């Protein structure tokens, strides 16, 4: 630290964290499902202000604190661009018939008894192919949620299946940002890291699939085939349904597989959806456009609106209206607001040295592999809760514990795997985390509702801790002596 700055005390470190927990808990109690639409943001801003006051008490100047806030927002801008593009993509894919077609064929092909397990598996394959849980949830996930709605199945369980599959595929994909970030922070090689993760990841995924199968067989008795037929009929009446409508999805998946960065790939998918709407959905555009306008003018205005403000459909069925309406960049503004507030708080907390101080106590008495892995996973979960960002839940514990693993004779692969088991997988389970907020915005199911059904995300960290205590697949090295 600089000469004018002093080391924070444990009380300094705990005060903003405790206040944030109290404020977020109060937000959920008072505002329920609406807590992420403003109350959580205010809680994060108040906690950021308290952290800044503590920082100034310890000698930090306002300019330094302000710069930390700006840096935090800057880090989030990549995610913000992707979010805006995804909003546009959802809007144009609803208008173009891409999402309605996926729902229509899904209702035909998916058996209700195996729907949850199939949803999990489909999302896993797509996410593994493209390396993005966010894109998977916003495209295939949205369509599968529509199928679940059409079948009369539980939206909470379906969302848990989407999240489980998307994060399994993301976790083991070499194209994933977090899968590259964890070994980079820990100092391991990417494909060694992926192979080592399989020991905890694959068994957890198999257990999750079995649980989804059990839920599917027990839940399928309530499915109404009459409702499915009604949804399909309404879809075919409102949209031009056919395999050509899936071309925008194929193009997006192809771009992702060819390692085109997420933002331009999603943006291209959104624009292609707009073109497809003009070509194939003239009746929908005419219905949504002004009656006194020529078709070409209505096409421009309706597709333009779908990019920034989404679409609002009237089908005569309230549930289908909710499913087929939405999207647009504006639908993502609340999520972006939450991300910016969360990154401001996390960055100031890190700059003041408060988070490092708060977790330093965890290392005392941690001498065994089980103790170190448990502390790492708990620190990742705590960082996800406090900083509300999965990247910080990987980077910060990775920086803190890298030397500690070496001192205790534990290979860095143990660290990189633990960072993903505890950091990547728990982020979508927290409503105010960037990942939880994102999943809420695209799946329209609160994380507090699907948290108990995101089986893979819950099982994997527990299984990793059990492995560590039993000594299963724990790589050891010669302990590095402290200088």
Secondary structure as GFF3:
##gff-version 3
##sequence-region A 1 483
A	DSSP	alpha_helix	10	31	.	.	.	ID=ss1
A	DSSP	three_ten_helix	32	36	.	.	.	ID=ss2
A	DSSP	alpha_helix	39	57	.	.	.	ID=ss3
A	DSSP	alpha_helix	62	96	.	.	.	ID=ss4
A	DSSP	alpha_helix	98	109	.	.	.	ID=ss5
A	DSSP	three_ten_helix	112	114	.	.	.	ID=ss6
A	DSSP	alpha_helix	115	130	.	.	.	ID=ss7
A	DSSP	alpha_helix	133	136	.	.	.	ID=ss8
A	DSSP	pi_helix	137	141	.	.	.	ID=ss9
A	DSSP	alpha_helix	142	151	.	.	.	ID=ss10
A	DSSP	alpha_helix	155	172	.	.	.	ID=ss11
A	DSSP	alpha_helix	177	186	.	.	.	ID=ss12
A	DSSP	alpha_helix	190	219	.	.	.	ID=ss13
A	DSSP	three_ten_helix	220	222	.	.	.	ID=ss14
A	DSSP	alpha_helix	225	238	.	.	.	ID=ss15
A	DSSP	three_ten_helix	243	246	.	.	.	ID=ss16
A	DSSP	alpha_helix	247	257	.	.	.	ID=ss17
A	DSSP	alpha_helix	262	280	.	.	.	ID=ss18
A	DSSP	alpha_helix	282	288	.	.	.	ID=ss19
A	DSSP	alpha_helix	295	309	.	.	.	ID=ss20
A	DSSP	alpha_helix	318	324	.	.	.	ID=ss21
A	DSSP	three_ten_helix	329	332	.	.	.	ID=ss22
A	DSSP	alpha_helix	333	351	.	.	.	ID=ss23
A	DSSP	alpha_helix	354	360	.	.	.	ID=ss24
A	DSSP	three_ten_helix	361	363	.	.	.	ID=ss25
A	DSSP	alpha_helix	369	387	.	.	.	ID=ss26
A	DSSP	alpha_helix	390	407	.	.	.	ID=ss27
A	DSSP	alpha_helix	412	419	.	.	.	ID=ss28
A	DSSP	pi_helix	420	424	.	.	.	ID=ss29
A	DSSP	three_ten_helix	427	429	.	.	.	ID=ss30
A	DSSP	alpha_helix	434	443	.	.	.	ID=ss31
A	DSSP	alpha_helix	447	450	.	.	.	ID=ss32
A	DSSP	three_ten_helix	451	453	.	.	.	ID=ss33
A	DSSP	alpha_helix	455	470	.	.	.	ID=ss34
###
